[in-house]
């Protein structure tokens, strides 16, 4: 039996837009997501294309989310909708603005394009409703305005709200589940697989399993000294979550300021790339970092790189490097990244994923400059060139002006400039 709201208790909700991309495509076509068989995928990528979302109707037929097109049984007839990331972001923004009709922005944390955390306690007396009823009010308002169904988790902290959403809400008639610490112990302590629990991935689960721990109750019974030895400071979060505790509040989340800043860029390649071809893509990605640094008027003090190979045939490689002094120069960053790439990348293995990062950012002009380690480039002139490129791209489009390397056969920059989140940006 769920507890009634108490004025001294804190209540949170986590609302997820059900099969969001697929639901948007159904709404745009005037279809019912619970009756129409629709998948969001790019048919140009062949039968192996991943379905970014499938309609609830397809889920009811046993088709799993994030499957590939060829995995859908041949007897099922369905519509293929090409991803339109710009359209989904427009819907997401409109739904967020709709939340603002009911809650303050200070009490909303956007977790992803289709998911939000909401602090409900200040609104229970205003609406004269329980936490579950306020959550249902918001979910009904989304459906009435946008035609998109949602699921909701309600809890006495954000972690419990998220677990209620992820694990239990889909099994409730009204798509809303509630958890407090006591209900959490009763219903979730022995739940498996443990990877269903927010922030427990396969790596953590594997390390726990090696010591005979397969559920949260096992974590509560484990020697805390061993947990700290195995997981370091992250053991604190694992232990707290195993007991259903979460100390972070919405106010703390909204006011959080990271101690260090970074800018990163990663991409999964459409096919296996040879060593030299992947280097072309890497240079394009480094230019993205340099442009972002100039745009934000920041410089980086170190860089890092991560390379993954096809079908996990070899463990990922990569590394980091501290720079002699902070920089935002494309020429300087290109030299250091290429040097790091040549040092760390396996030359004869097919490459499938690249990630680059400009780390430990400082504001332009705030860092001390060395008289002895200055780079052999005119950084101010380089910055002016980068700013000119940004101005042109902003006015005429990202592909209006490109470096010559982006016209090489294996370059990906021109195509990715048309994408949002790695998918069609219409």
C-alpha atoms as one frame of an Amber mdcrd trajectory, in Angstrom:
protein
   0.000   0.000   0.000   1.481   3.342  -1.026   1.927   5.983   1.629  -0.056
   9.197   1.406   1.928  12.405   0.975   3.207  14.141   4.068   4.000  17.832
   4.176   7.477  17.183   5.627   8.370  14.502   3.060  10.132  15.259  -0.217
   8.573  13.804  -3.349  10.001  13.554  -6.829   8.715  12.282 -10.131  10.582
  11.021 -13.169   8.494  11.118 -16.359   9.513   9.341 -19.559   7.838   9.913
 -22.936   6.847   6.430 -24.103   8.631   5.260 -27.300   9.231   8.950 -27.927
  10.661   9.035 -31.466   8.172   6.451 -32.725   5.279   8.197 -30.973   6.186
  11.524 -32.587   6.277   9.890 -36.019   2.868   8.297 -35.397   1.372  11.602
 -34.226   2.779  13.372 -37.295   1.070  10.750 -39.504  -2.216  10.799 -37.594
  -1.656   7.221 -36.366  -2.258   5.616 -32.980   1.117   4.421 -31.576  -0.697
   1.552 -29.829  -2.178   0.300 -33.097   0.341   1.285 -35.783   3.459  -0.817
 -36.419   6.206   1.771 -36.922   9.970   1.780 -36.510  12.332   4.751 -36.555
  15.363   3.728 -38.588  17.382   4.878 -41.575  16.667   2.439 -44.431  19.666
   3.820 -46.322  21.869   1.931 -43.838  20.460  -1.404 -45.023  18.694  -4.232
 -43.225  21.296  -4.005 -40.469  20.139  -0.504 -39.479  19.361  -0.126 -35.781
  15.795   0.842 -34.877  16.120   3.928 -32.691  12.566   3.399 -31.482   9.594
   1.144 -32.152   5.938   1.858 -31.528   4.169   0.315 -28.501   2.147  -1.755
 -30.984   5.323  -3.475 -32.178   6.499  -4.012 -28.615   3.217  -5.771 -27.917
   4.061  -8.185 -30.756   7.335  -9.109 -29.056   9.708  -6.936 -31.080  12.459
  -5.672 -28.825  13.563  -2.061 -28.687  16.859  -1.123 -30.365  16.708  -4.190
 -32.599  17.972  -4.234 -36.191  15.577  -4.225 -39.137  16.405  -7.787 -40.162
  15.469  -8.999 -36.666  11.821  -7.994 -37.095   9.821 -11.123 -38.068   8.968
 -11.165 -41.772   5.248 -11.708 -41.101   4.960  -8.297 -39.402   4.114  -5.399
 -41.704   5.435  -2.074 -40.517   6.218   1.511 -41.504   9.834   2.705 -41.545
  10.228   6.353 -40.511  13.569   8.002 -41.177  14.890   9.688 -38.002  14.143
  13.413 -37.753  16.133  14.576 -34.751  15.263  18.242 -35.192  11.561  17.360
 -35.090  11.999  15.308 -31.888  13.897  18.145 -30.230  11.099  20.546 -31.172
   8.554  18.261 -29.509  10.809  17.852 -26.464  11.185  21.625 -26.085   7.453
  22.159 -26.473   6.702  19.532 -23.810   9.212  21.162 -21.446   7.470  24.507
 -21.957   4.204  22.726 -21.185   5.649  21.540 -17.861   6.296  25.191 -17.053
   2.532  25.781 -17.034   2.459  23.645 -13.887   5.913  23.811 -12.261   8.758
  26.289 -11.874  11.893  25.768 -13.967  13.781  25.510 -10.649  11.898  22.271
  -9.963  12.542  20.620 -13.344  15.717  18.826 -14.425  15.873  17.689 -18.047
  17.614  14.312 -17.958  17.368  13.511 -21.683  15.348  14.445 -24.752  12.457
  12.292 -23.507  12.875  12.251 -19.720  12.620  14.784 -16.879  12.984  14.819
 -13.096  10.367  16.923 -11.290  10.314  18.101  -7.669   6.685  17.787  -6.615
   6.587  18.745  -2.927   5.978  22.520  -3.370   2.888  21.794  -5.516   0.949
  19.244  -3.455  -0.991  21.839  -1.472  -1.363  24.116  -4.494  -3.087  21.409
  -6.536  -4.509  19.614  -3.494  -3.292  16.318  -4.886  -1.004  13.456  -3.858
   2.377  13.000  -5.602   0.875  10.262  -7.794  -2.062  12.497  -8.730   0.181
  15.437  -9.667   2.263  13.084 -11.824  -0.881  11.800 -13.526  -2.023  15.399
 -14.061   1.208  16.135 -15.942   1.122  12.897 -17.956  -2.510  13.484 -18.959
  -1.699  17.058 -19.972   1.093  15.804 -22.261  -1.227  13.293 -23.914  -4.044
  15.806 -24.382  -1.729  18.458 -25.867   0.681  16.312 -27.897  -0.891  12.883
 -28.250   2.138  11.219 -26.636   1.760   8.762 -23.763   4.174   8.827 -20.834
   5.195   6.650 -17.910   6.015   8.017 -14.473   7.952   7.042 -11.402   7.304
   8.717  -8.050   9.652   8.455  -5.081  10.823  10.091  -1.901  14.122  10.868
  -3.638  15.265  11.098  -7.247  16.882   7.657  -7.253  13.687   5.963  -6.082
  11.640   7.895  -8.656  13.989   6.728 -11.402  13.892   3.072 -10.294  10.106
   3.210 -10.002   9.992   4.497 -13.573  12.534   2.100 -15.088  11.454  -1.126
 -13.404   7.883  -0.916 -12.128   5.849   1.741 -13.978   5.416  -0.295 -17.169
   3.655  -3.001 -15.159   1.102  -0.620 -13.584  -2.359  -0.056 -15.137  -1.904
   3.721 -15.043   1.819   3.605 -15.985   2.799   5.185 -12.631   4.788   3.471
  -9.878   5.691   4.689  -6.403   8.646   3.820  -4.157   9.776   4.930  -0.727
  12.675   3.323   1.120  10.533   0.646   2.762   8.739  -0.336  -0.443  12.099
  -0.341  -2.199  13.457  -2.924   0.248  10.353  -5.055  -0.144  10.147  -5.005
  -3.922  13.630  -4.242  -5.279  16.196  -5.822  -2.964  15.968  -9.196  -4.680
  15.229  -7.905  -8.172  17.356  -9.309 -10.989  19.067  -8.531 -13.223  20.794
  -5.927 -11.105  21.610  -3.968 -14.283  17.958  -2.824 -14.316  18.940  -0.495
 -11.476  19.936   3.017 -12.488  23.742   3.528 -12.658  24.614  -0.182 -12.342
  26.072  -1.220 -15.681  27.383  -4.545 -16.906  30.909  -3.808 -15.682  29.810
  -3.195 -12.081  27.435  -6.185 -12.220  30.234  -8.462 -13.445  32.574  -7.402
 -10.639  29.821  -7.941  -8.062  28.966 -11.358  -9.533  32.573 -12.466  -9.155
  31.971 -12.209  -5.408  28.552 -13.879  -5.469  26.492 -10.667  -5.397  23.612
 -10.594  -7.860  21.076  -8.222  -6.280  20.884  -5.122  -4.097  20.305  -7.096
  -0.919  23.647  -8.720  -1.590  25.253  -5.282  -1.768  23.768  -4.318   1.625
  25.244  -7.478   3.152  28.714  -7.059   1.619  31.738  -5.868   3.592  31.909
  -2.108   2.996  35.695  -2.190   3.209  35.771  -4.562   0.247  33.275  -2.413
  -1.694  35.469   0.674  -1.256  38.558  -1.302  -2.236  36.798  -2.604  -5.359
  34.939   0.539  -6.477  36.728   3.427  -4.769  34.669   6.506  -3.955  31.845
   5.215  -6.192  31.157   2.579  -3.531  29.396   5.300  -1.513  26.753   5.719
  -4.249  26.406   1.964  -4.689  25.841   1.431  -0.963  23.402   4.344  -0.617
  21.399   3.205  -3.648  21.280  -0.368  -2.381  19.446   1.001   0.683  17.246
   3.282  -1.444  18.999   6.438  -0.264  19.896   9.492  -2.336  21.229  12.635
  -0.668  21.238  14.883  -3.758  18.268  17.246  -3.949  16.857  19.127  -6.934
  18.318  22.377  -5.582  21.795  20.846  -5.346  21.467  19.354  -8.822  20.465
  22.671 -10.363  23.286  24.571  -8.628  26.039  22.027  -9.378  29.174  23.429
 -10.974  31.830  20.931 -12.117  35.391  21.531 -10.905  36.827  20.873 -14.354
  35.356  21.387 -17.805  35.921  19.627 -21.100  34.645  19.542 -24.674  34.426
  16.204 -26.438  33.491  14.796 -29.827  32.923  11.153 -30.699  31.498   9.192
 -33.570  30.789   5.615 -34.559  31.945   5.134 -38.133  29.535   3.723 -40.718
  32.061   1.045 -41.701  35.449  -0.293 -40.658  38.176   2.283 -41.275  41.837
   1.681 -41.975  44.473   3.472 -39.900  45.175   6.270 -42.422  41.487   6.835
 -43.251  40.537   7.116 -39.577  43.230   9.764 -39.174  41.321  11.938 -41.682
  38.222  11.735 -39.498  40.266  12.441 -36.375  41.573  15.704 -37.847  38.015
  16.767 -38.698  36.980  16.072 -35.117  39.916  18.072 -33.772  38.782  21.042
 -35.853  35.368  20.730 -34.184  37.061  20.964 -30.778  39.073  24.008 -31.834
  35.990  25.785 -33.182  34.094  25.054 -29.974  36.942  26.398 -27.860  37.028
  29.645 -29.834  33.232  29.920 -29.732  33.223  29.534 -25.934  36.358  31.704
 -25.526  38.184  28.933 -23.696  41.481  27.081 -23.975  42.392  23.518 -23.019
  45.338  22.453 -20.880  45.294  18.783 -21.861  43.843  16.438 -24.460  42.653
  12.830 -24.529  41.732  10.306 -27.215  39.938   6.952 -27.330  39.952   4.452
 -30.216  37.680   1.385 -30.463  38.139  -1.388 -32.994  35.693  -3.416 -35.085
  33.669  -6.125 -33.314  35.717  -5.709 -30.140  38.521  -7.761 -31.703  40.990
  -5.738 -29.652  40.617  -3.750 -26.466  40.205   0.010 -27.014  43.358   2.104
 -27.003  44.037   5.753 -26.322  45.608   8.089 -23.868  45.952  11.655 -22.700
  48.575  14.361 -22.869  49.174  17.533 -20.896  49.955  20.521 -23.087  52.914
  22.857 -22.416  50.429  25.704 -22.066  46.685  26.232 -22.650  45.641  26.649
 -26.289  42.647  26.946 -28.594  44.726  26.733 -31.790  43.631  24.166 -34.360
  47.189  23.871 -35.648  48.573  23.147 -32.192  45.807  20.722 -31.267  46.124
  18.925 -34.598  49.858  18.361 -34.023  49.348  16.944 -30.525  46.377  14.762
 -31.447  48.098  13.329 -34.529  51.173  12.556 -32.436  49.002  10.858 -29.796
  47.090   8.950 -32.490  50.282   7.614 -34.082  51.621   6.602 -30.683  48.512
   4.846 -29.338  46.565   3.443 -32.319  46.960  -0.107 -33.635  47.975   0.268
 -37.288  46.651  -2.976 -38.768  43.268  -3.245 -37.049  39.895  -2.002 -38.377
  38.743   1.096 -36.495  35.050   1.669 -35.751  34.833   4.437 -33.127  36.801
   7.613 -32.382  36.555   9.982 -29.452  38.597  13.128 -28.792  38.429  15.506
 -25.854  39.821  18.901 -24.916  40.250  18.728 -21.142  40.875  21.064 -18.201
  39.438  24.160 -19.831  40.304  27.680 -18.732  38.907  31.001 -19.846  40.810
  32.731 -22.620  43.380  35.067 -21.114  43.062  33.670 -17.587  45.986  31.226
 -17.820  49.595  32.196 -17.320  51.594  32.071 -20.524  55.064  30.565 -20.602
  57.932  32.516 -22.119  59.806  29.323 -22.976  57.179  26.823 -24.182  55.322
  29.017 -26.639  53.990  27.248 -29.717  55.522  27.888 -33.103  52.294  29.408
 -34.438  50.634  32.775 -34.230  47.749  31.773 -31.958  45.993  35.111 -32.195
  45.989  34.897 -35.995  44.822  31.288 -35.828  42.005  32.328 -33.481  40.914
  35.059 -35.898  40.708  32.495 -38.702  38.645  30.163 -36.529  36.288  32.978
 -35.564  35.835  33.891 -39.236  34.957  30.271 -39.999  32.414  30.273 -37.158
  30.803  33.483 -38.436  30.451  32.102 -41.970  29.079  28.758 -40.770  26.613
  30.499 -38.468  25.286  32.673 -41.289  25.344  30.264 -44.230  25.373  26.773
 -42.705  27.966  24.349 -41.358  28.930  23.093 -44.820  29.282  26.571 -46.349
  33.022  26.579 -45.733  35.184  23.529 -45.085  38.824  22.590 -44.940  40.147
  20.572 -47.871  40.458  17.422 -45.776  36.656  17.262 -45.477  36.467  16.575
 -49.229  38.584  13.428 -48.945  36.751  10.206 -49.803  36.696   8.831 -46.233
  35.924  12.137 -44.518  32.664  12.287 -42.581  32.419  15.981 -41.702  30.103
  17.065 -44.516  27.607  14.312 -43.752  27.754  14.744 -39.964  27.139  18.476
 -40.318  23.658  17.512 -41.539  22.993  15.245 -38.553  21.775  15.803 -35.000
  22.977  13.299 -32.434  24.443  11.178 -35.248  21.086  10.890 -37.062  19.133
  12.680 -39.742  18.749  16.292 -38.656  15.569  17.234 -40.538
